[in-house]
Amino acid sequence: MAGTGRLIIRGVVGGLTIGFGGRKLFGWFGGGGRERTAENFESFGYRDGRAMATLAGATEITAGVGLVTGTATPLAAAALIGEMVNAAAVHRREGLWAENGGYEYPLVLATAAACLAWDGPGPLSVDRALGRERTGPGWGLGAVALGVTAGTAVWRLLRDEKH
């Protein structure tokens, strides 16, 4: 049963993550596409909104595909965690709850990604099929550390200090 549960979590979290990236890059599902997303990133204080929109969208699509298929799961999880560090930082002033514009949803996605890195993608995954499934506290904590470090670096290096 646990394998089925992980497959469902991977499908939902990874699928939504692909959708987020597509909204940013291509305007899928009513998203802003690259230009409007770039404007949004600039309003959040990022210096080059177009580059950030491209980076965020590509990261989300890549991480989402990795999670959906269960491929390089700890790395895909780390990418999503890094992306969600930035999303949470942007929304931190609004508090926790999403209904107030807060960071609740990025926290949930990052937590799900960390759990997948910790427990692995399960039996119905590319990682397992290739004999490359990595699980356990080292992989979970490693994904969290890499994601938080990368996300924080993007937040600190690609934004204006004024924001």
N, C-alpha and C positions, 0 to 999 in steps of 0.2 A: 504494500500500500504506500509506503513512504516514497517509492520511486514514482508512483502516479502523482502524489502530492507535489513532488519537486517538478515533475513535468508540467503540471498545471501552473505552478508559480512561475516557472521559466517562461511559459507561453504568455501569461498575462503581463508580467513585469517586462519581459523582453519585447513582446509585441507592442505594448504601450510606449516603450523606449524607442523602438523603431518609428512609431507614429510621431513622437515628439521631434525626432530628428528630421523626418520628412516634412513636418509642419514648418520647421525652421528653414530648411534648404529649398523646398519645392512648393510650399503652400498647401501640402496635402491636408485633408480634413479641416479645411477652413483656416489653416495657419497663415502666417504673414509672409512666408517665403523669405528669401535671404535679405531683401532690401528692408522690409518692415522689421524683421528680426534684428537687423543691424542697428536700426534706429532705437529699438528697445534696449539693446545692449549698451549703446552710447548713453541712453538716459540713465542706465544703471552705473555709469561711470567708466565703462571700458573704453580705452582710447581708440581702438580700431574696431568698430562695431561689425563691419563686414567680415574681417578676419575671425572675430570671435563667433559670429553666427555660423561661419563655415566650420570652425573648430568644434563648436558645440553640436551642430547638426551631424557632422561626420562621426564624432565620438558617440553620439546617441545611436545612430544607425549601426555602427560597428559593434558597440556593446550589446545592443538589442539582438542583433543576429547571433552573436556569441552566446548570449543567454538562451535564446529560443532553441538553438541547436545543441546547446551544451558543449560548445567548443571553446577551449582555453578558458574555462569557466572562471578561475580566479582572476585572470587578467580582464575578462569582460566585466566581472563584478567590480574590480578596482576602477575601471573606466567609468562605470555608472556611479560609483561612490564619489569619484572626483567631480563629476558633473553635478551631482546633487549637493556637494559641498558648496559649489558656487551658487546654485539655486537657493539653498538655505541661507547663505550669506546675504544674498540680494533681498530676501524676505525677512531677515532677522528682526528688523525694526518693527515689523507688524505683529510680532509675537508668534506663538506656536500655531494657533488654529488657522487652517486654510480659509475658513469662511471670512476671516479678517485679513486675508492676504498673507498669512503666515507661512512658516516653513514645515508644517505638518507633513505634507505630501512628499517633499524631497527626503524627509527623515524616514518615512515609511519605505520608499524605494531603496534608499541606501541600506537600510536594515535588511530588507529582503535580499539584496545583492550580497551583503556580508554573510547572511545565513547560507546562501547557495555556495559561496566560496568555502565556507566552513564544512558544510555537509556534502558538498559535491553535487553534480548535476543529476546523478542517479543513473539507473540502468538504461534508460532510453535516451542516450546522449552520444554525441560523436566522441567525447572524451572517453567514455567507457568502451565504445566500440573499437577505439584505437589503443586501448590499454593505457591511456594517459590520464585517467581520472585522478585528481589530487584532492584529498580531503583532510580534514582535521584542523586543530587550532592554529597550527603554523600557517596553513594556507588561508584560513579565514582572517587571522590577524594580519598576515602579510598583505592581503587584498585591502583591508581597512587602512593599514599604514601607507601603502602605495597610493590609494585613492585620496586619502586625506592630504598627503604630501603634495601630490600633483594638483589637486583642486585648490589647495592653499597657495601653491606657487602661481597658478593662473590668476587667482584672485589678487594676490599681492603684486605680481609683475605686469599684468595687462590692464590695470585700472589706474586712473588718476588718483593721486593721494587726496585730492579735495573731497572726494565722495566718501 
